[in-house]
Amino acid sequence: MSDVFIHDSAIVDDGAAIGAGSRVWHFVHVCSGARIGEGVSLGQNVFIGNKVVIGDTCKIQNNVSVYDNVTLEDGVFCGPSMVFTNVHNPRALVERKDEFRDTLVRCGATLGANCTVVCGVTIGRFAFVAAGAVITRDVPDYALMAGVPARHIGWMSEHGERLDLPTGGDGDAVCMATGARYELRGGMVSRAGDTD
């Protein structure tokens, strides 16, 4: 783990993999099976479980627990005190460790402060989950989600600016910050010129 900063108060269990340039701050616990990419920031009091994969340049803010069966692709932002789950119907008196559901957060997505992601969902590329929202189903690429439970209220650019696109029908928009063009076709947004 060369070129990794680990604060003296953090616990990184033997076997954990942390990429170059990552920073592990006060009171963090990284379990032995965790796989963490390069340039990742783990804020104060973060917990990373055994069966967790975190891509490059993710930022996980204070007081976030990333439990088993959660995968974050590159460039995911987890706001302060946001919540992941991994059991759909937990009971203290019923053992359900063999029922963990996978959660996937795709490249560039933002999960706002104090939001909750109920397990078993996929959050699309560059989606934006508002602070305090509760995600209970899959989220499309570039979607802006807010509320409890979260509903789709708009679209966001890769830069994090709201796009002037309808939530239904087709349309075209430009990111006011970067000038990048986006297309909404058949309920899906893509950046103009993207081929995937």
Backbone hydrogen bonds, N-H to C=O, Kabsch-Sander energy under -0.5 kcal/mol:
donor,donor_aa,acceptor,acceptor_aa,energy
4,V,1,M,-0.9
5,F,22,S,-2.4
6,I,4,V,-0.6
7,H,24,V,-2.9
10,A,7,H,-1.8
11,I,28,V,-3.2
12,V,10,A,-0.5
13,D,11,I,-0.6
13,D,30,V,-2.8
16,A,13,D,-1.9
17,A,34,A,-2.4
18,I,16,A,-0.5
19,G,36,I,-1.4
19,G,37,G,-1.1
21,G,3,D,-2.4
22,S,19,G,-1.4
23,R,40,V,-3.0
24,V,5,F,-3.0
25,W,23,R,-0.6
25,W,42,L,-2.4
28,V,25,W,-1.3
29,H,46,V,-2.4
30,V,11,I,-2.7
31,C,29,H,-0.5
31,C,48,I,-2.6
34,A,31,C,-1.5
35,R,52,V,-2.2
36,I,17,A,-3.0
37,G,54,I,-1.9
39,G,20,A,-1.9
40,V,37,G,-0.6
41,S,58,C,-2.2
42,L,23,R,-2.9
42,L,40,V,-0.5
43,G,41,S,-0.6
43,G,60,I,-3.3
45,N,26,H,-2.5
46,V,43,G,-1.1
47,F,64,V,-2.0
48,I,29,H,-2.7
49,G,66,V,-2.9
52,V,49,G,-0.5
52,V,50,N,-1.0
53,V,70,V,-1.6
54,I,35,R,-3.0
55,G,72,L,-2.3
57,T,38,E,-3.0
58,C,55,G,-0.8
59,K,76,V,-2.3
60,I,41,S,-3.0
61,Q,59,K,-0.6
61,Q,78,C,-2.8
63,N,44,Q,-2.3
64,V,61,Q,-0.7
65,S,82,M,-0.5
66,V,47,F,-3.4
66,V,64,V,-0.5
67,Y,65,S,-0.8
69,N,51,K,-2.6
70,V,51,K,-0.6
70,V,67,Y,-1.0
71,T,103,T,-2.6
72,L,53,V,-3.0
73,E,71,T,-0.5
73,E,105,V,-2.9
75,G,56,D,-2.8
76,V,73,E,-0.8
77,F,109,A,-2.4
78,C,59,K,-3.1
78,C,76,V,-0.5
79,G,77,F,-0.6
79,G,111,L,-3.6
81,S,62,N,-2.6
82,M,79,G,-1.8
83,V,115,C,-2.8
84,F,65,S,-0.7
85,T,117,V,-1.2
91,R,94,V,-0.5
94,V,91,R,-1.1
99,E,96,R,-2.2
100,F,97,K,-0.6
101,R,86,N,-2.1
103,T,69,N,-2.5
104,L,121,V,-2.1
105,V,71,T,-2.7
106,R,104,L,-0.6
106,R,123,I,-3.1
108,G,74,D,-2.2
109,A,106,R,-1.7
110,T,127,A,-2.4
111,L,77,F,-3.0
112,G,110,T,-0.6
112,G,129,V,-2.3
114,N,80,P,-1.8
115,C,112,G,-1.9
116,T,133,A,-2.7
117,V,83,V,-2.9
118,V,116,T,-0.6
118,V,135,I,-2.7
123,I,104,L,-2.8
124,G,122,T,-0.6
124,G,139,V,-1.9
126,F,107,C,-2.1
127,A,124,G,-1.7
128,F,143,A,-3.1
129,V,110,T,-2.9
130,A,128,F,-0.6
130,A,145,M,-3.1
132,G,113,A,-1.7
133,A,130,A,-1.9
134,V,147,G,-2.0
135,I,116,T,-3.2
135,I,133,A,-0.5
136,T,134,V,-0.6
139,V,122,T,-2.7
142,Y,125,R,-2.7
143,A,140,P,-1.6
144,L,154,G,-2.7
145,M,128,F,-2.6
145,M,143,A,-0.6
146,A,151,R,-2.0
150,A,134,V,-3.3
151,R,146,A,-2.7
153,I,144,L,-2.8
153,I,151,R,-0.6
154,G,144,L,-1.0
155,W,163,L,-0.6
156,M,142,Y,-3.1
157,S,161,E,-2.9
160,G,157,S,-1.3
163,L,155,W,-2.8
165,L,163,L,-2.0
171,G,184,L,-1.9
173,A,182,Y,-2.2
175,C,180,A,-2.9
179,G,175,C,-2.8
182,Y,173,A,-3.1
183,E,190,S,-2.9
184,L,171,G,-3.3
185,R,183,E,-0.6
185,R,188,M,-2.7
188,M,185,R,-1.4
190,S,183,E,-2.2
192,A,181,R,-2.7
194,D,191,R,-2.6
